[in-house]
Amino acid sequence: MPRPRKVGSDLPGDESPAAARRQEWERLHGMVAPAALSRDFLERDIAYRLQADQHGGLSADARRRLANLASGDPGRAGEPRVPTPRIKAGSTLLREWHGRTYTVLALDQGFEMAGQRFASLSEVARHITGAHWSGPRFFGLRRGGGTMGSARSGHHAEGARDA
């Protein structure tokens, strides 16, 4: 049984001139290689193409996910994004964090907590935790975030209540 060919063994290396790399790229892509492509990119792309030819390319699911991401869809690839609920001015958000309860008031523009104004809920969450958090997720307005807890509210399961 013949020994399998090592993927990338056909890849032009240091001993090959740049023209050979560009020629191989053009053979694999069916078009002239753009002049701005660096040597490193050419080599990596050629290696990927040879690997994909030998072992198969991306799965249909992976191609679909990449197409969704490339289209600018900020949601999870392939899944519809659930919009964050609008918070009415005057609504109060309550959040327990490390044994302390934080109360945040929604304003017409921004939020207020303990007399300090914030432009966004994410800014409030960062102030409370010292780490980057999605504000809507931190306050329980959007699903996710694991076991760190969720917002508590008096009236709405969403984490906000009208004042």
WOTA-V138290 format. One record per residue. RES is the residue in one letter. SS is DSSP state (a for helix, b for strand, c for the rest). D_LAST is the distance of its C-alpha to the last C-alpha in Angstrom with 2 decimals. Layout:
RES/SS/D_LAST
RES/SS/D_LAST
This chain:
M/c/77.51
P/c/76.61
R/c/74.15
P/c/70.80
R/c/70.44
K/c/67.93
V/c/65.00
G/c/65.24
S/c/68.97
D/c/69.56
L/c/67.09
P/c/68.98
G/c/68.88
D/c/69.99
E/c/73.55
S/c/72.60
P/c/72.22
A/a/68.98
A/a/70.63
A/a/70.93
R/a/67.20
R/a/66.39
Q/a/68.97
E/a/67.46
W/a/63.95
E/a/65.37
R/a/67.17
L/a/64.01
H/a/61.75
G/c/64.36
M/c/63.61
V/c/64.46
A/c/62.38
P/c/60.34
A/c/62.04
A/c/58.89
L/c/58.57
S/c/59.31
R/a/61.90
D/a/59.30
F/a/57.22
L/a/60.38
E/a/61.52
R/a/58.20
D/a/57.89
I/a/61.49
A/a/61.02
Y/a/57.94
R/a/59.83
L/a/62.83
Q/a/60.68
A/a/58.87
D/a/62.26
Q/a/63.71
H/a/60.82
G/c/58.66
G/c/55.68
L/c/52.00
S/c/50.92
A/a/49.52
D/a/46.08
A/a/46.25
R/a/47.37
R/a/44.49
R/a/41.92
L/a/43.55
A/a/43.62
N/a/39.88
L/a/39.27
A/a/41.77
S/c/40.10
G/c/37.07
D/c/34.81
P/c/32.28
G/c/31.44
R/c/33.55
A/c/37.05
G/c/37.59
E/c/34.19
P/c/31.62
R/c/28.63
V/c/25.28
P/c/22.87
T/c/19.71
P/c/16.68
R/c/14.98
I/c/11.53
K/c/9.58
A/c/8.90
G/c/5.49
S/c/5.24
T/b/6.33
L/b/9.89
L/b/12.02
R/b/15.77
E/b/18.73
W/b/21.78
H/c/25.07
G/c/23.80
R/b/21.03
T/b/17.26
Y/b/15.54
T/b/11.89
V/b/11.27
L/b/8.83
A/b/9.67
L/c/11.39
D/c/13.59
Q/c/16.37
G/c/15.93
F/b/13.81
E/b/13.69
M/b/14.58
A/c/16.16
G/c/16.75
Q/b/18.48
R/b/17.81
F/b/18.78
A/c/19.88
S/c/19.02
L/a/17.62
S/a/21.30
E/a/21.78
V/a/19.07
A/a/20.76
R/a/24.12
H/a/23.15
I/a/22.11
T/a/25.08
G/c/27.71
A/c/28.53
H/c/27.78
W/c/25.13
S/c/23.52
G/a/19.90
P/a/18.67
R/a/21.16
F/a/20.32
F/c/16.65
G/c/17.85
L/c/17.03
R/c/20.78
R/c/23.51
G/c/26.06
G/c/26.41
G/c/28.49
T/c/28.03
M/c/26.04
G/c/22.97
S/c/19.74
A/b/16.05
R/b/14.57
S/c/11.37
G/c/10.29
H/c/10.12
H/c/11.69
A/c/15.11
E/c/14.62
G/c/12.79
A/b/9.40
R/b/6.36
D/c/3.78
A/c/0.00
